[in-house]
Amino acid sequence: MCHIRAGGISLMMLACLLIARTGEAAAQSSGTVEQNFANSLTTVPSGPLAVSGALYVPVYSSVSMSQGKLRADFSVTLSVHNASETSPLVLKRIAYFDTSGNMVESYLKSPVALKPFSTIEVSIATADTRGGTGANFVVDWAAPGEIAEPVVEALMVGSVGAGHYAFISQGRPIRLVGKN
């Protein structure tokens, strides 16, 4: 009987620690992209931006299952990587759209510049189902000259019953202006 009680107390303590860590993580990520990733950012170049493009990233905050009778909700983390070793990458827009094509949220107030090889992220919580089964991001980018195209991916993580699932979706170019 003592083992069961001790195990129950240990389980309760573990649950409390997990809840505390979850609240701490949520508090850390509640700021803006500029605040959360200040160390990844640099000054936006003052000259003209000769190269620009846009990437479309399909994401799945919800997935229909069992012929539409069941819905699984997923957290989404969009990662934007500057693939250049030497040049800053200017991000002009990170916009989140729902299944109907309506903009749900815009994540940048003004353009930001990523340092070479740096990354920023945008997170959508599992409980945030505003995007639906056909959600997507559009990332508009630019640079003062030739640059490696940014790498943009979304990671979806969730669980259904006892199963845990994780999968990625890669960004696809939808617009490129300027030099290649």
CORRAQUI-V206973 format. One record per residue. N is the residue number from 1. RES is the residue in three letters. PHI is phi as a letter, one per 20 degrees, with the letter a starting at -180 (* if undefined). Layout:
n=N res=RES phi=PHI
n=N res=RES phi=PHI
//
This chain:
n=1 res=MET phi=*
n=2 res=CYS phi=f
n=3 res=HIS phi=f
n=4 res=ILE phi=f
n=5 res=ARG phi=f
n=6 res=ALA phi=f
n=7 res=GLY phi=f
n=8 res=GLY phi=f
n=9 res=ILE phi=f
n=10 res=SER phi=f
n=11 res=LEU phi=f
n=12 res=MET phi=f
n=13 res=MET phi=f
n=14 res=LEU phi=f
n=15 res=ALA phi=f
n=16 res=CYS phi=f
n=17 res=LEU phi=f
n=18 res=LEU phi=f
n=19 res=ILE phi=f
n=20 res=ALA phi=f
n=21 res=ARG phi=f
n=22 res=THR phi=f
n=23 res=GLY phi=f
n=24 res=GLU phi=f
n=25 res=ALA phi=f
n=26 res=ALA phi=f
n=27 res=ALA phi=f
n=28 res=GLN phi=f
n=29 res=SER phi=e
n=30 res=SER phi=e
n=31 res=GLY phi=f
n=32 res=THR phi=e
n=33 res=VAL phi=g
n=34 res=GLU phi=f
n=35 res=GLN phi=f
n=36 res=ASN phi=f
n=37 res=PHE phi=c
n=38 res=ALA phi=g
n=39 res=ASN phi=f
n=40 res=SER phi=e
n=41 res=LEU phi=d
n=42 res=THR phi=c
n=43 res=THR phi=f
n=44 res=VAL phi=f
n=45 res=PRO phi=g
n=46 res=SER phi=e
n=47 res=GLY phi=f
n=48 res=PRO phi=f
n=49 res=LEU phi=d
n=50 res=ALA phi=f
n=51 res=VAL phi=c
n=52 res=SER phi=b
n=53 res=GLY phi=a
n=54 res=ALA phi=b
n=55 res=LEU phi=c
n=56 res=TYR phi=d
n=57 res=VAL phi=c
n=58 res=PRO phi=f
n=59 res=VAL phi=c
n=60 res=TYR phi=c
n=61 res=SER phi=f
n=62 res=SER phi=b
n=63 res=VAL phi=c
n=64 res=SER phi=f
n=65 res=MET phi=c
n=66 res=SER phi=l
n=67 res=GLN phi=l
n=68 res=GLY phi=n
n=69 res=LYS phi=e
n=70 res=LEU phi=c
n=71 res=ARG phi=c
n=72 res=ALA phi=d
n=73 res=ASP phi=d
n=74 res=PHE phi=c
n=75 res=SER phi=e
n=76 res=VAL phi=c
n=77 res=THR phi=c
n=78 res=LEU phi=e
n=79 res=SER phi=d
n=80 res=VAL phi=d
n=81 res=HIS phi=d
n=82 res=ASN phi=e
n=83 res=ALA phi=e
n=84 res=SER phi=e
n=85 res=GLU phi=e
n=86 res=THR phi=c
n=87 res=SER phi=d
n=88 res=PRO phi=f
n=89 res=LEU phi=d
n=90 res=VAL phi=e
n=91 res=LEU phi=d
n=92 res=LYS phi=e
n=93 res=ARG phi=b
n=94 res=ILE phi=c
n=95 res=ALA phi=c
n=96 res=TYR phi=d
n=97 res=PHE phi=d
n=98 res=ASP phi=e
n=99 res=THR phi=g
n=100 res=SER phi=e
n=101 res=GLY phi=n
n=102 res=ASN phi=e
n=103 res=MET phi=f
n=104 res=VAL phi=e
n=105 res=GLU phi=b
n=106 res=SER phi=d
n=107 res=TYR phi=d
n=108 res=LEU phi=c
n=109 res=LYS phi=e
n=110 res=SER phi=b
n=111 res=PRO phi=g
n=112 res=VAL phi=c
n=113 res=ALA phi=d
n=114 res=LEU phi=e
n=115 res=LYS phi=f
n=116 res=PRO phi=g
n=117 res=PHE phi=l
n=118 res=SER phi=e
n=119 res=THR phi=b
n=120 res=ILE phi=c
n=121 res=GLU phi=c
n=122 res=VAL phi=c
n=123 res=SER phi=d
n=124 res=ILE phi=d
n=125 res=ALA phi=f
n=126 res=THR phi=g
n=127 res=ALA phi=f
n=128 res=ASP phi=e
n=129 res=THR phi=d
n=130 res=ARG phi=g
n=131 res=GLY phi=f
n=132 res=GLY phi=m
n=133 res=THR phi=f
n=134 res=GLY phi=c
n=135 res=ALA phi=f
n=136 res=ASN phi=b
n=137 res=PHE phi=d
n=138 res=VAL phi=c
n=139 res=VAL phi=d
n=140 res=ASP phi=e
n=141 res=TRP phi=c
n=142 res=ALA phi=b
n=143 res=ALA phi=b
n=144 res=PRO phi=f
n=145 res=GLY phi=b
n=146 res=GLU phi=g
n=147 res=ILE phi=b
n=148 res=ALA phi=f
n=149 res=GLU phi=f
n=150 res=PRO phi=f
n=151 res=VAL phi=d
n=152 res=VAL phi=c
n=153 res=GLU phi=c
n=154 res=ALA phi=c
n=155 res=LEU phi=d
n=156 res=MET phi=d
n=157 res=VAL phi=c
n=158 res=GLY phi=a
n=159 res=SER phi=b
n=160 res=VAL phi=c
n=161 res=GLY phi=m
n=162 res=ALA phi=e
n=163 res=GLY phi=e
n=164 res=HIS phi=d
n=165 res=TYR phi=c
n=166 res=ALA phi=b
n=167 res=PHE phi=b
n=168 res=ILE phi=d
n=169 res=SER phi=c
n=170 res=GLN phi=e
n=171 res=GLY phi=f
n=172 res=ARG phi=c
n=173 res=PRO phi=f
n=174 res=ILE phi=c
n=175 res=ARG phi=a
n=176 res=LEU phi=b
n=177 res=VAL phi=c
n=178 res=GLY phi=o
n=179 res=LYS phi=f
n=180 res=ASN phi=d
//
